[in-house]
Amino acid sequence: MKELLKLLGVLLLLQGWGTVVNTVLGWWRWAHDLLLVNHIGFLDGYEVFAGVVLGLIGLFLYTAAGKRA
């Protein structure tokens, strides 16, 4: 269970960070279809905020997995 939480945390951190960088700077045009937030219709226009939330959730999950005995 601990490893699953760590993996999920890392994936959400990458998704969040990638969404913010791609939306603000537009560096990764090729990654547009790989980012989860771009496939959710009601988040159009709020990609940066959703990316920050995904990153925070990922950080929380990763930290919680590290503290779990």
C-alpha positions as CSV (number, residue, x, y, z in Angstrom):
1,M,0.0,0.0,0.0
2,K,2.9,2.3,0.8
3,E,4.4,1.9,-2.6
4,L,1.1,2.5,-4.3
5,L,0.6,5.8,-2.5
6,K,4.2,6.8,-3.4
7,L,3.6,6.0,-7.0
8,L,0.3,7.8,-7.1
9,G,1.9,10.8,-5.4
10,V,4.7,11.0,-7.9
11,L,2.3,10.7,-10.8
12,L,0.1,13.4,-9.5
13,L,3.1,15.7,-8.8
14,L,4.3,15.2,-12.4
15,Q,0.8,15.8,-13.8
16,G,0.4,19.0,-11.7
17,W,3.9,20.4,-12.5
18,G,3.6,19.5,-16.1
19,T,0.2,21.1,-16.4
20,V,1.4,24.4,-14.9
21,V,4.5,24.6,-17.0
22,N,2.7,23.7,-20.2
23,T,-0.1,26.1,-19.6
24,V,2.0,29.1,-18.4
25,L,5.0,28.7,-20.7
26,G,3.7,26.5,-23.5
27,W,7.0,24.6,-23.7
28,W,5.6,21.1,-24.2
29,R,3.2,21.3,-27.1
30,W,3.7,17.5,-27.6
31,A,2.7,16.8,-24.1
32,H,-0.7,18.5,-24.3
33,D,-2.6,15.2,-24.9
34,L,-0.6,13.4,-22.0
35,L,-1.8,15.8,-19.3
36,L,-5.0,14.7,-17.5
37,V,-6.3,18.3,-17.0
38,N,-6.6,18.9,-20.7
39,H,-9.1,16.1,-21.1
40,I,-11.5,17.4,-18.5
41,G,-13.9,19.8,-20.2
42,F,-15.2,21.8,-17.3
43,L,-11.6,22.8,-16.3
44,D,-11.1,24.8,-19.5
45,G,-9.5,28.1,-18.5
46,Y,-8.6,26.8,-15.0
47,E,-5.7,24.5,-16.0
48,V,-3.2,26.3,-13.8
49,F,-5.3,26.1,-10.7
50,A,-6.1,22.4,-11.4
51,G,-2.4,21.7,-11.9
52,V,-1.5,23.3,-8.6
53,V,-4.2,21.3,-6.8
54,L,-3.0,18.0,-8.5
55,G,0.5,18.8,-7.4
56,L,-0.5,19.5,-3.8
57,I,-2.5,16.3,-3.6
58,G,0.4,14.4,-5.0
59,L,2.8,16.0,-2.5
60,F,0.3,15.1,0.3
61,L,0.1,11.5,-0.8
62,Y,3.8,11.1,-1.2
63,T,4.4,12.6,2.2
64,A,1.7,10.4,3.8
65,A,3.2,7.3,2.3
66,G,6.6,8.2,3.8
67,K,5.2,8.6,7.3
68,R,3.1,5.4,7.1
69,A,4.6,2.6,9.1
